Amino acid sequence: MIFMKDNIVTVEHLSFTYKDSEEPAVKDVSFSIPKGTWTTLVGHNGSGKSTIARLLNGILLPDDNPETLINIDGITLTEKTMWDIRDRVGIVFQNPDNQFVGATVEDDVAFGLENRQVPRPKMKSIVQDVLNQVGMTNFQKSEPQYLSGGQKQRVAIAGILAIGPKLIILDESTSMLDPAGKFKILKLIRKLQKENELTIFSITHDINEAEHADQILVLDKGSLLASDSPVDIFKDVSLIKNAGLDLPLFYKIKNKLINKGISIPQEVNTEEKLVKYLCQLNSKM
Ligand SMILES: Nc1ncnc2c1ncn2[C@@H]1O[C@H](COP(=O)(O)OP(=O)(O)OP(=O)(O)O)[C@@H](O)[C@H]1O
């Protein structure tokens, strides 16, 4: 097997069937994720997204098949390499309350470092650094359960960052936040990804969130329907419909305008820019 040097994740022929289930939850899925990029796995409820997240760090093990491969950062996932993989892959779940273990924010963020027997002075400096990166320095003595939903997610992300993972999986981790909170966390993730050269694999049923990614994987009933850039994925309206999803608002409006013969320049690629462009067009008429 030859791995593409620039892919941090290579998945081939991945299938998984839950015990007592007749139908596989994940069916012969193959994809790769280039290092330092953001990939979003999108699919409706029950399409198999969380199962794939759990397979990627060995919480679940794939169905037996000699052709199946999960390779992360050059390490092929087996029962033996599971702990090496877990050091490289951090998962932030939907409900951060289930992840907190420390009485205070700083204790919580330090937890993974304590487990890895990191010396105290180094631990303190890492905790300060990651709390600073997620904008939570002022809350280090707070009890995690009394924080807002967005603040809790920041602390959960800091705890994962502290371990120094190569890949961060975000499993519906903004789904409990209001739109403004969601946007702030997505912006933070993009910032962290760029500053730390991290690879992000986010999982969502919210198609609007998928717009932020470099690559989108579309999952339906356990099968991968497509993998491409957001622009190319959202060109294919029938693909999105077949996956039981809806187009993001920006693409809906853009497609309607194109159908009415109004061409939209490529650089007009956000709702904000589209509104500005239409106002300019209107003032010229
Ligand atoms: N522990 C389990 N035992 C048996 N079946 C399961 C288990 N967990 C999930 N499933 C089934 O596997 C399929 C995929 O579930 P999964 O949670 O991966 O989907 P999902 O896309 O993450 O859904 P959601 O968006 O609702 O979280 C579903 O049919 C689900 O009912």
py3Dmol code that shows the C-alpha trace and the ligand (Angstrom):
import py3Dmol

protein = """\
ATOM      1  CA  MET A   1       0.000   0.000   0.000  1.00  0.00           C
ATOM      2  CA  ILE A   2       1.391   3.432  -0.956  1.00  0.00           C
ATOM      3  CA  PHE A   3       0.283   6.412   1.140  1.00  0.00           C
ATOM      4  CA  MET A   4       0.078   9.872  -0.324  1.00  0.00           C
ATOM      5  CA  LYS A   5       2.742  11.802   1.595  1.00  0.00           C
ATOM      6  CA  ASP A   6       0.442  14.769   2.145  1.00  0.00           C
ATOM      7  CA  ASN A   7      -2.554  12.805   3.400  1.00  0.00           C
ATOM      8  CA  ILE A   8      -2.738  12.566   7.164  1.00  0.00           C
ATOM      9  CA  VAL A   9      -5.774  10.257   6.999  1.00  0.00           C
ATOM     10  CA  THR A  10      -6.267   7.420   4.520  1.00  0.00           C
ATOM     11  CA  VAL A  11      -9.379   5.255   4.870  1.00  0.00           C
ATOM     12  CA  GLU A  12     -10.065   2.373   2.495  1.00  0.00           C
ATOM     13  CA  HIS A  13     -12.985  -0.044   2.266  1.00  0.00           C
ATOM     14  CA  LEU A  14     -14.190   0.724   5.788  1.00  0.00           C
ATOM     15  CA  SER A  15     -17.334  -1.089   6.916  1.00  0.00           C
ATOM     16  CA  PHE A  16     -18.828  -1.489  10.365  1.00  0.00           C
ATOM     17  CA  THR A  17     -21.819  -3.467  11.622  1.00  0.00           C
ATOM     18  CA  TYR A  18     -23.129  -3.055  15.187  1.00  0.00           C
ATOM     19  CA  LYS A  19     -23.701  -6.266  17.167  1.00  0.00           C
ATOM     20  CA  ASP A  20     -27.242  -7.598  16.681  1.00  0.00           C
ATOM     21  CA  SER A  21     -27.680  -5.381  13.620  1.00  0.00           C
ATOM     22  CA  GLU A  22     -28.282  -6.894  10.191  1.00  0.00           C
ATOM     23  CA  GLU A  23     -27.411  -3.797   8.178  1.00  0.00           C
ATOM     24  CA  PRO A  24     -23.890  -2.264   8.320  1.00  0.00           C
ATOM     25  CA  ALA A  25     -23.893   1.300   9.746  1.00  0.00           C
ATOM     26  CA  VAL A  26     -20.865   2.111   7.543  1.00  0.00           C
ATOM     27  CA  LYS A  27     -20.566   0.559   4.082  1.00  0.00           C
ATOM     28  CA  ASP A  28     -17.281   0.301   2.160  1.00  0.00           C
ATOM     29  CA  VAL A  29     -16.249   3.905   2.788  1.00  0.00           C
ATOM     30  CA  SER A  30     -12.947   5.225   1.357  1.00  0.00           C
ATOM     31  CA  PHE A  31     -11.556   8.767   1.648  1.00  0.00           C
ATOM     32  CA  SER A  32      -8.410  10.698   2.440  1.00  0.00           C
ATOM     33  CA  ILE A  33      -7.708  13.955   4.273  1.00  0.00           C
ATOM     34  CA  PRO A  34      -4.764  16.153   3.258  1.00  0.00           C
ATOM     35  CA  LYS A  35      -2.548  17.308   6.135  1.00  0.00           C
ATOM     36  CA  GLY A  36      -3.392  20.739   7.578  1.00  0.00           C
ATOM     37  CA  THR A  37      -6.834  21.006   5.979  1.00  0.00           C
ATOM     38  CA  TRP A  38     -10.430  20.975   7.218  1.00  0.00           C
ATOM     39  CA  THR A  39     -12.748  18.194   6.050  1.00  0.00           C
ATOM     40  CA  THR A  40     -16.425  18.029   7.009  1.00  0.00           C
ATOM     41  CA  LEU A  41     -18.427  14.816   6.963  1.00  0.00           C
ATOM     42  CA  VAL A  42     -22.053  15.726   6.381  1.00  0.00           C
ATOM     43  CA  GLY A  43     -25.105  13.478   6.466  1.00  0.00           C
ATOM     44  CA  HIS A  44     -28.598  13.313   7.921  1.00  0.00           C
ATOM     45  CA  ASN A  45     -29.362  11.766  11.322  1.00  0.00           C
ATOM     46  CA  GLY A  46     -28.403   8.098  11.492  1.00  0.00           C
ATOM     47  CA  SER A  47     -26.278   8.173   8.316  1.00  0.00           C
ATOM     48  CA  GLY A  48     -23.230   6.792  10.172  1.00  0.00           C
ATOM     49  CA  LYS A  49     -21.190   9.940  10.930  1.00  0.00           C
ATOM     50  CA  SER A  50     -20.477   9.292  14.623  1.00  0.00           C
ATOM     51  CA  THR A  51     -19.692   5.651  13.853  1.00  0.00           C
ATOM     52  CA  ILE A  52     -16.972   6.802  11.427  1.00  0.00           C
ATOM     53  CA  ALA A  53     -15.590   9.217  14.079  1.00  0.00           C
ATOM     54  CA  ARG A  54     -15.346   6.358  16.568  1.00  0.00           C
ATOM     55  CA  LEU A  55     -13.712   4.072  13.996  1.00  0.00           C
ATOM     56  CA  LEU A  56     -11.033   6.682  13.288  1.00  0.00           C
ATOM     57  CA  ASN A  57      -9.563   6.504  16.763  1.00  0.00           C
ATOM     58  CA  GLY A  58     -10.203   2.874  17.525  1.00  0.00           C
ATOM     59  CA  ILE A  59     -13.162   3.263  19.919  1.00  0.00           C
ATOM     60  CA  LEU A  60     -14.808   0.868  17.426  1.00  0.00           C
ATOM     61  CA  LEU A  61     -12.956  -1.645  15.259  1.00  0.00           C
ATOM     62  CA  PRO A  62     -13.975  -2.222  11.599  1.00  0.00           C
ATOM     63  CA  ASP A  63     -15.671  -5.348  10.221  1.00  0.00           C
ATOM     64  CA  ASP A  64     -13.114  -7.975   9.186  1.00  0.00           C
ATOM     65  CA  ASN A  65     -11.931  -7.382   5.633  1.00  0.00           C
ATOM     66  CA  PRO A  66      -8.305  -7.742   4.431  1.00  0.00           C
ATOM     67  CA  GLU A  67      -8.818  -4.718   2.164  1.00  0.00           C
ATOM     68  CA  THR A  68      -9.816  -2.394   5.017  1.00  0.00           C
ATOM     69  CA  LEU A  69      -7.296   0.250   5.986  1.00  0.00           C
ATOM     70  CA  ILE A  70      -7.299   3.140   8.446  1.00  0.00           C
ATOM     71  CA  ASN A  71      -3.976   4.978   8.412  1.00  0.00           C
ATOM     72  CA  ILE A  72      -3.444   8.108  10.490  1.00  0.00           C
ATOM     73  CA  ASP A  73      -0.236  10.099  10.399  1.00  0.00           C
ATOM     74  CA  GLY A  74       1.606   7.118   8.901  1.00  0.00           C
ATOM     75  CA  ILE A  75       0.337   4.599  11.481  1.00  0.00           C
ATOM     76  CA  THR A  76      -2.042   1.851  10.438  1.00  0.00           C
ATOM     77  CA  LEU A  77      -4.774   1.364  13.046  1.00  0.00           C
ATOM     78  CA  THR A  78      -4.749  -2.070  14.678  1.00  0.00           C
ATOM     79  CA  GLU A  79      -5.504  -3.188  18.244  1.00  0.00           C
ATOM     80  CA  LYS A  80      -1.762  -2.807  18.930  1.00  0.00           C
ATOM     81  CA  THR A  81      -1.410   0.732  17.575  1.00  0.00           C
ATOM     82  CA  MET A  82      -4.699   2.034  19.029  1.00  0.00           C
ATOM     83  CA  TRP A  83      -3.019   4.033  21.832  1.00  0.00           C
ATOM     84  CA  ASP A  84      -0.466   5.594  19.461  1.00  0.00           C
ATOM     85  CA  ILE A  85      -3.371   6.655  17.264  1.00  0.00           C
ATOM     86  CA  ARG A  86      -5.307   8.071  20.248  1.00  0.00           C
ATOM     87  CA  ASP A  87      -2.310  10.299  21.091  1.00  0.00           C
ATOM     88  CA  ARG A  88      -2.594  11.758  17.608  1.00  0.00           C
ATOM     89  CA  VAL A  89      -6.376  12.040  17.347  1.00  0.00           C
ATOM     90  CA  GLY A  90      -8.451  14.175  19.717  1.00  0.00           C
ATOM     91  CA  ILE A  91     -12.267  14.054  19.674  1.00  0.00           C
ATOM     92  CA  VAL A  92     -14.502  16.909  20.840  1.00  0.00           C
ATOM     93  CA  PHE A  93     -18.029  15.578  21.364  1.00  0.00           C
ATOM     94  CA  GLN A  94     -21.442  17.236  21.055  1.00  0.00           C
ATOM     95  CA  ASN A  95     -22.005  17.603  24.805  1.00  0.00           C
ATOM     96  CA  PRO A  96     -18.877  18.869  26.590  1.00  0.00           C
ATOM     97  CA  ASP A  97     -20.463  18.109  30.006  1.00  0.00           C
ATOM     98  CA  ASN A  98     -19.815  14.417  29.325  1.00  0.00           C
ATOM     99  CA  GLN A  99     -16.108  15.124  28.791  1.00  0.00           C
ATOM    100  CA  PHE A 100     -15.301  17.230  31.880  1.00  0.00           C
ATOM    101  CA  VAL A 101     -13.298  15.495  34.587  1.00  0.00           C
ATOM    102  CA  GLY A 102     -11.621  18.390  36.449  1.00  0.00           C
ATOM    103  CA  ALA A 103     -13.137  20.512  39.262  1.00  0.00           C
ATOM    104  CA  THR A 104     -11.787  23.683  37.638  1.00  0.00           C
ATOM    105  CA  VAL A 105     -11.104  24.660  34.049  1.00  0.00           C
ATOM    106  CA  GLU A 106      -7.318  24.434  34.528  1.00  0.00           C
ATOM    107  CA  ASP A 107      -7.558  21.014  36.221  1.00  0.00           C
ATOM    108  CA  ASP A 108      -9.731  19.803  33.423  1.00  0.00           C
ATOM    109  CA  VAL A 109      -7.378  20.989  30.677  1.00  0.00           C
ATOM    110  CA  ALA A 110      -4.412  19.472  32.578  1.00  0.00           C
ATOM    111  CA  PHE A 111      -6.079  16.055  32.914  1.00  0.00           C
ATOM    112  CA  GLY A 112      -4.682  14.491  29.722  1.00  0.00           C
ATOM    113  CA  LEU A 113      -1.208  15.840  30.536  1.00  0.00           C
ATOM    114  CA  GLU A 114      -1.320  14.368  34.049  1.00  0.00           C
ATOM    115  CA  ASN A 115      -2.221  11.002  32.563  1.00  0.00           C
ATOM    116  CA  ARG A 116       0.834  11.267  30.346  1.00  0.00           C
ATOM    117  CA  GLN A 117       3.002  12.200  33.362  1.00  0.00           C
ATOM    118  CA  VAL A 118       4.068  15.550  31.922  1.00  0.00           C
ATOM    119  CA  PRO A 119       6.261  17.357  34.516  1.00  0.00           C
ATOM    120  CA  ARG A 120       4.353  20.055  36.507  1.00  0.00           C
ATOM    121  CA  PRO A 121       6.116  23.208  35.245  1.00  0.00           C
ATOM    122  CA  LYS A 122       5.692  22.085  31.617  1.00  0.00           C
ATOM    123  CA  MET A 123       2.063  21.148  32.318  1.00  0.00           C
ATOM    124  CA  LYS A 124       1.356  24.615  33.737  1.00  0.00           C
ATOM    125  CA  SER A 125       2.838  26.360  30.742  1.00  0.00           C
ATOM    126  CA  ILE A 126       0.909  24.150  28.247  1.00  0.00           C
ATOM    127  CA  VAL A 127      -2.379  24.786  30.132  1.00  0.00           C
ATOM    128  CA  GLN A 128      -1.769  28.551  30.074  1.00  0.00           C
ATOM    129  CA  ASP A 129      -0.897  28.436  26.387  1.00  0.00           C
ATOM    130  CA  VAL A 130      -3.961  26.459  25.256  1.00  0.00           C
ATOM    131  CA  LEU A 131      -6.366  28.478  27.460  1.00  0.00           C
ATOM    132  CA  ASN A 132      -4.923  31.591  25.872  1.00  0.00           C
ATOM    133  CA  GLN A 133      -5.391  30.097  22.385  1.00  0.00           C
ATOM    134  CA  VAL A 134      -9.099  29.466  23.000  1.00  0.00           C
ATOM    135  CA  GLY A 135      -9.645  32.798  24.812  1.00  0.00           C
ATOM    136  CA  MET A 136     -10.420  31.265  28.241  1.00  0.00           C
ATOM    137  CA  THR A 137      -7.499  32.517  30.366  1.00  0.00           C
ATOM    138  CA  ASN A 138      -9.845  34.495  32.640  1.00  0.00           C
ATOM    139  CA  PHE A 139     -11.844  31.374  33.484  1.00  0.00           C
ATOM    140  CA  GLN A 140      -9.040  29.059  34.616  1.00  0.00           C
ATOM    141  CA  LYS A 141     -10.322  28.857  38.224  1.00  0.00           C
ATOM    142  CA  SER A 142     -14.002  28.500  37.182  1.00  0.00           C
ATOM    143  CA  GLU A 143     -15.978  25.291  37.531  1.00  0.00           C
ATOM    144  CA  PRO A 144     -16.620  23.934  34.019  1.00  0.00           C
ATOM    145  CA  GLN A 145     -20.295  23.100  34.653  1.00  0.00           C
ATOM    146  CA  TYR A 146     -21.183  26.775  35.273  1.00  0.00           C
ATOM    147  CA  LEU A 147     -19.792  28.014  31.955  1.00  0.00           C
ATOM    148  CA  SER A 148     -21.936  28.856  28.893  1.00  0.00           C
ATOM    149  CA  GLY A 149     -22.262  26.276  26.089  1.00  0.00           C
ATOM    150  CA  GLY A 150     -19.697  28.093  23.905  1.00  0.00           C
ATOM    151  CA  GLN A 151     -17.254  28.496  26.809  1.00  0.00           C
ATOM    152  CA  LYS A 152     -17.590  24.795  27.651  1.00  0.00           C
ATOM    153  CA  GLN A 153     -16.715  23.881  24.060  1.00  0.00           C
ATOM    154  CA  ARG A 154     -13.661  26.196  24.234  1.00  0.00           C
ATOM    155  CA  VAL A 155     -12.473  24.372  27.378  1.00  0.00           C
ATOM    156  CA  ALA A 156     -13.086  20.969  25.747  1.00  0.00           C
ATOM    157  CA  ILE A 157     -11.066  22.102  22.699  1.00  0.00           C
ATOM    158  CA  ALA A 158      -8.264  23.385  24.993  1.00  0.00           C
ATOM    159  CA  GLY A 159      -8.109  19.981  26.726  1.00  0.00           C
ATOM    160  CA  ILE A 160      -7.662  18.296  23.350  1.00  0.00           C
ATOM    161  CA  LEU A 161      -5.120  20.879  22.120  1.00  0.00           C
ATOM    162  CA  ALA A 162      -3.042  20.344  25.265  1.00  0.00           C
ATOM    163  CA  ILE A 163      -2.239  16.780  24.157  1.00  0.00           C
ATOM    164  CA  GLY A 164      -0.822  18.128  20.887  1.00  0.00           C
ATOM    165  CA  PRO A 165      -2.908  16.043  18.468  1.00  0.00           C
ATOM    166  CA  LYS A 166      -2.263  15.954  14.725  1.00  0.00           C
ATOM    167  CA  LEU A 167      -5.954  15.486  13.951  1.00  0.00           C
ATOM    168  CA  ILE A 168      -8.965  16.907  15.805  1.00  0.00           C
ATOM    169  CA  ILE A 169     -12.368  15.330  15.246  1.00  0.00           C
ATOM    170  CA  LEU A 170     -15.331  17.550  16.097  1.00  0.00           C
ATOM    171  CA  ASP A 171     -18.400  15.342  16.442  1.00  0.00           C
ATOM    172  CA  GLU A 172     -21.421  17.691  16.160  1.00  0.00           C
ATOM    173  CA  SER A 173     -19.536  19.885  18.608  1.00  0.00           C
ATOM    174  CA  THR A 174     -21.366  23.098  17.753  1.00  0.00           C
ATOM    175  CA  SER A 175     -24.857  21.597  17.495  1.00  0.00           C
ATOM    176  CA  MET A 176     -25.885  22.723  21.008  1.00  0.00           C
ATOM    177  CA  LEU A 177     -24.889  26.354  20.373  1.00  0.00           C
ATOM    178  CA  ASP A 178     -26.974  29.259  19.057  1.00  0.00           C
ATOM    179  CA  PRO A 179     -26.011  30.596  15.570  1.00  0.00           C
ATOM    180  CA  ALA A 180     -23.721  33.333  16.979  1.00  0.00           C
ATOM    181  CA  GLY A 181     -21.988  30.874  19.355  1.00  0.00           C
ATOM    182  CA  LYS A 182     -21.641  28.376  16.522  1.00  0.00           C
ATOM    183  CA  PHE A 183     -20.037  30.966  14.253  1.00  0.00           C
ATOM    184  CA  LYS A 184     -17.535  31.997  16.963  1.00  0.00           C
ATOM    185  CA  ILE A 185     -16.454  28.386  17.560  1.00  0.00           C
ATOM    186  CA  LEU A 186     -16.104  27.712  13.809  1.00  0.00           C
ATOM    187  CA  LYS A 187     -13.967  30.862  13.515  1.00  0.00           C
ATOM    188  CA  LEU A 188     -11.839  29.732  16.478  1.00  0.00           C
ATOM    189  CA  ILE A 189     -11.358  26.305  14.903  1.00  0.00           C
ATOM    190  CA  ARG A 190     -10.187  27.846  11.627  1.00  0.00           C
ATOM    191  CA  LYS A 191      -7.751  30.076  13.570  1.00  0.00           C
ATOM    192  CA  LEU A 192      -6.378  27.134  15.593  1.00  0.00           C
ATOM    193  CA  GLN A 193      -6.102  25.016  12.465  1.00  0.00           C
ATOM    194  CA  LYS A 194      -4.002  27.667  10.690  1.00  0.00           C
ATOM    195  CA  GLU A 195      -1.836  28.584  13.691  1.00  0.00           C
ATOM    196  CA  ASN A 196      -1.076  24.981  14.703  1.00  0.00           C
ATOM    197  CA  GLU A 197      -1.099  23.395  11.219  1.00  0.00           C
ATOM    198  CA  LEU A 198      -3.778  21.067  12.531  1.00  0.00           C
ATOM    199  CA  THR A 199      -6.000  18.817  10.486  1.00  0.00           C
ATOM    200  CA  ILE A 200      -9.701  19.115  11.312  1.00  0.00           C
ATOM    201  CA  PHE A 201     -12.362  16.479  10.659  1.00  0.00           C
ATOM    202  CA  SER A 202     -15.749  17.844  11.641  1.00  0.00           C
ATOM    203  CA  ILE A 203     -18.998  15.956  11.583  1.00  0.00           C
ATOM    204  CA  THR A 204     -22.347  17.650  11.198  1.00  0.00           C
ATOM    205  CA  HIS A 205     -25.875  17.363   9.884  1.00  0.00           C
ATOM    206  CA  ASP A 206     -25.905  21.172   9.479  1.00  0.00           C
ATOM    207  CA  ILE A 207     -25.040  21.837   5.856  1.00  0.00           C
ATOM    208  CA  ASN A 208     -24.349  25.530   6.603  1.00  0.00           C
ATOM    209  CA  GLU A 209     -21.444  24.426   8.786  1.00  0.00           C
ATOM    210  CA  ALA A 210     -19.975  22.377   5.943  1.00  0.00           C
ATOM    211  CA  GLU A 211     -19.406  25.576   3.949  1.00  0.00           C
ATOM    212  CA  HIS A 212     -16.394  26.384   6.185  1.00  0.00           C
ATOM    213  CA  ALA A 213     -14.478  23.264   5.135  1.00  0.00           C
ATOM    214  CA  ASP A 214     -11.841  22.697   2.449  1.00  0.00           C
ATOM    215  CA  GLN A 215     -13.347  19.294   1.605  1.00  0.00           C
ATOM    216  CA  ILE A 216     -16.855  17.899   2.127  1.00  0.00           C
ATOM    217  CA  LEU A 217     -17.705  14.206   2.368  1.00  0.00           C
ATOM    218  CA  VAL A 218     -21.394  13.417   1.834  1.00  0.00           C
ATOM    219  CA  LEU A 219     -22.671  10.343   3.662  1.00  0.00           C
ATOM    220  CA  ASP A 220     -26.031   8.657   3.148  1.00  0.00           C
ATOM    221  CA  LYS A 221     -27.182   5.436   4.858  1.00  0.00           C
ATOM    222  CA  GLY A 222     -23.585   4.507   5.659  1.00  0.00           C
ATOM    223  CA  SER A 223     -22.289   5.010   2.096  1.00  0.00           C
ATOM    224  CA  LEU A 224     -20.123   7.847   0.870  1.00  0.00           C
ATOM    225  CA  LEU A 225     -21.904   9.600  -2.016  1.00  0.00           C
ATOM    226  CA  ALA A 226     -19.228  12.181  -2.829  1.00  0.00           C
ATOM    227  CA  SER A 227     -16.066  13.945  -1.668  1.00  0.00           C
ATOM    228  CA  ASP A 228     -15.135  17.331  -3.133  1.00  0.00           C
ATOM    229  CA  SER A 229     -14.683  21.040  -2.420  1.00  0.00           C
ATOM    230  CA  PRO A 230     -17.764  22.909  -1.083  1.00  0.00           C
ATOM    231  CA  VAL A 231     -18.173  24.786  -4.396  1.00  0.00           C
ATOM    232  CA  ASP A 232     -18.287  21.537  -6.386  1.00  0.00           C
ATOM    233  CA  ILE A 233     -20.451  19.670  -3.882  1.00  0.00           C
ATOM    234  CA  PHE A 234     -23.044  22.474  -3.772  1.00  0.00           C
ATOM    235  CA  LYS A 235     -23.165  22.660  -7.589  1.00  0.00           C
ATOM    236  CA  ASP A 236     -24.818  19.240  -7.535  1.00  0.00           C
ATOM    237  CA  VAL A 237     -28.291  19.938  -6.167  1.00  0.00           C
ATOM    238  CA  SER A 238     -29.530  16.377  -6.794  1.00  0.00           C
ATOM    239  CA  LEU A 239     -26.618  14.927  -4.784  1.00  0.00           C
ATOM    240  CA  ILE A 240     -27.552  17.090  -1.797  1.00  0.00           C
ATOM    241  CA  LYS A 241     -31.236  16.160  -2.162  1.00  0.00           C
ATOM    242  CA  ASN A 242     -30.413  12.431  -2.467  1.00  0.00           C
ATOM    243  CA  ALA A 243     -28.513  12.666   0.810  1.00  0.00           C
ATOM    244  CA  GLY A 244     -31.657  14.089   2.472  1.00  0.00           C
ATOM    245  CA  LEU A 245     -29.966  17.488   2.943  1.00  0.00           C
ATOM    246  CA  ASP A 246     -30.688  21.034   1.831  1.00  0.00           C
ATOM    247  CA  LEU A 247     -28.381  23.546   0.132  1.00  0.00           C
ATOM    248  CA  PRO A 248     -26.854  26.317   2.296  1.00  0.00           C
ATOM    249  CA  LEU A 249     -28.765  29.608   1.939  1.00  0.00           C
ATOM    250  CA  PHE A 250     -25.947  31.273  -0.041  1.00  0.00           C
ATOM    251  CA  TYR A 251     -26.004  28.544  -2.709  1.00  0.00           C
ATOM    252  CA  LYS A 252     -29.822  28.529  -2.861  1.00  0.00           C
ATOM    253  CA  ILE A 253     -29.901  32.267  -3.625  1.00  0.00           C
ATOM    254  CA  LYS A 254     -26.934  32.044  -5.999  1.00  0.00           C
ATOM    255  CA  ASN A 255     -28.543  29.210  -8.003  1.00  0.00           C
ATOM    256  CA  LYS A 256     -31.840  31.151  -8.276  1.00  0.00           C
ATOM    257  CA  LEU A 257     -29.989  34.233  -9.573  1.00  0.00           C
ATOM    258  CA  ILE A 258     -28.023  32.159 -12.105  1.00  0.00           C
ATOM    259  CA  ASN A 259     -31.301  30.593 -13.301  1.00  0.00           C
ATOM    260  CA  LYS A 260     -32.635  34.116 -13.868  1.00  0.00           C
ATOM    261  CA  GLY A 261     -29.584  34.887 -16.045  1.00  0.00           C
ATOM    262  CA  ILE A 262     -27.656  36.937 -13.435  1.00  0.00           C
ATOM    263  CA  SER A 263     -24.030  35.816 -13.380  1.00  0.00           C
ATOM    264  CA  ILE A 264     -22.218  35.874 -10.027  1.00  0.00           C
ATOM    265  CA  PRO A 265     -18.422  36.368 -10.059  1.00  0.00           C
ATOM    266  CA  GLN A 266     -16.382  33.603  -8.390  1.00  0.00           C
ATOM    267  CA  GLU A 267     -15.011  35.938  -5.704  1.00  0.00           C
ATOM    268  CA  VAL A 268     -18.582  36.590  -4.503  1.00  0.00           C
ATOM    269  CA  ASN A 269     -18.536  33.529  -2.255  1.00  0.00           C
ATOM    270  CA  THR A 270     -20.331  34.501   0.961  1.00  0.00           C
ATOM    271  CA  GLU A 271     -23.823  35.768   1.822  1.00  0.00           C
ATOM    272  CA  GLU A 272     -22.326  39.113   2.859  1.00  0.00           C
ATOM    273  CA  LYS A 273     -20.442  39.565  -0.425  1.00  0.00           C
ATOM    274  CA  LEU A 274     -23.539  38.509  -2.379  1.00  0.00           C
ATOM    275  CA  VAL A 275     -25.707  41.165  -0.700  1.00  0.00           C
ATOM    276  CA  LYS A 276     -23.031  43.819  -1.429  1.00  0.00           C
ATOM    277  CA  TYR A 277     -22.727  42.686  -5.052  1.00  0.00           C
ATOM    278  CA  LEU A 278     -26.508  42.774  -5.587  1.00  0.00           C
ATOM    279  CA  CYS A 279     -26.699  46.278  -4.057  1.00  0.00           C
ATOM    280  CA  GLN A 280     -23.976  47.434  -6.484  1.00  0.00           C
ATOM    281  CA  LEU A 281     -25.823  45.836  -9.425  1.00  0.00           C
ATOM    282  CA  ASN A 282     -29.053  47.487  -8.335  1.00  0.00           C
ATOM    283  CA  SER A 283     -27.480  50.935  -8.078  1.00  0.00           C
ATOM    284  CA  LYS A 284     -26.130  50.609 -11.657  1.00  0.00           C
ATOM    285  CA  MET A 285     -29.616  49.789 -13.061  1.00  0.00           C
TER     286      MET A 285
END
"""
ligand_1 = """\
31
LIG
N -24.557 1.312 19.766
C -25.309 1.051 18.703
N -25.883 -0.158 18.521
C -26.625 -0.450 17.439
N -26.856 0.421 16.437
C -26.313 1.646 16.542
C -25.514 2.033 17.677
N -25.109 3.313 17.513
C -25.627 3.715 16.315
N -26.341 2.723 15.746
C -27.025 2.774 14.448
O -26.045 2.983 13.428
C -26.520 3.895 12.447
C -25.555 5.068 12.341
O -25.571 5.775 13.578
P -24.623 7.020 13.851
O -24.842 7.451 15.255
O -23.255 6.707 13.413
O -25.243 8.099 12.831
P -25.075 9.681 12.803
O -25.028 10.049 11.369
O -23.925 10.077 13.651
O -26.438 10.159 13.451
P -26.776 11.496 14.293
O -26.612 12.652 13.350
O -28.203 11.276 14.663
O -25.846 11.527 15.466
C -27.933 4.291 12.876
O -28.845 3.475 12.179
C -27.965 3.964 14.355
O -29.262 3.618 14.769
"""
view = py3Dmol.view(width=600, height=400)
view.addModel(protein, "pdb")
view.setStyle({"model": 0}, {"cartoon": {"style": "trace"}})
view.addModel(ligand_1, "xyz")
view.setStyle({"model": 1}, {"stick": {}})
view.zoomTo()
view.show()
